[in-house]
Amino acid sequence: MLSCVPLIPVYKCEETIFTAMFNKKPLLFFAALFLCSTLNANSFDITLAVSSDEIRIGDSFEVEVLASFDPGEELFDFAFQVDPLGLITTKNSIVFEGWSLASGFLPFLSSSPSPLIDGQADFFSPVFGGSSVLLATLQFSALTFGSTELVIEGLASDFHGAAFVDVTNNLVVRDIVSQTRISVVPDTSSTGVLGMIATFFFIGIRSLVSS
């Protein structure tokens, strides 16, 4: 376990963090969170669950961001980026359309369709741990057939990640890192096949004319 040196007195940590949350002061919030917290190696797993086993060109689909952590811990804030390496943009097989937060979370700094996703737990409805706790749902559209790696990343060193109150009532921050492969297959319906034939025919005609 790697500990941070608390530059803010311990008895002031929780007061400072929640004051920043309610007064919408993001710089104060993240500074207090980072300086008051420990980076903790307890079990914390992120899974990306794709809504469909078979995605065809033109389909819209969703990916759920699910977290598994200790039932005795309370998650009160998280932040991560979608496609931090730009793989989706490079492959151009799918397009990121936006996102929505799970019930129990409110947006803090960003709003859809920003690739930075952050959620703040409702003060009156704390979010405790378990298996497959839904954090957010990502929306995509399929453009062309092919495979793309979907990556999400929220590092505590970048003032992102997931912030908890653990079972010993300490503030801890854990990295959010996960990825999955999204595969788009050609549309094999009669309409799709005719569309593909027409596209290839048009490309062939253009090649002949240009030559």
C-alpha angles and dihedrals in degrees: 000000000000114000126205120219106250105231089176114066110261094237089055097049100086092039092052094046096049092043088056091047096052095042093048095237103149098180092052091044097053094040092052092044093051096044095046099043140080125222102240130199097203117133111289119155130183121202128188110212116195114213096223134041091209121039118188131195109281095023124132115217142170136226120206119214106217127186130199119196143139113309089224093060126089120217111209105165141013138175133181141155128241115227097356091176095050094240093142092053092047096048094039091198094119133020127217108234103177145284146247130211123239120254110281095038130093127198113258112181108353141041135207131311091028111114088227107085121190132168133189120202118242106256090223095047108046117199112229127191132269138123120310099003106181114234103168144339120231121208124213142169126214114233108170136002118270141082129284132183111234109207130182123187136181115168124193089219088063092049090256131102130083122313120207144174101225130211091274091052093251123137111244134178124205131188120253110217128153142136141186137181118251115202123193118197128201118266105257096185118113091254091049094048092050089050092052092048091050091049093051091045091052091049090050093051091049090051092052093048093048091050 
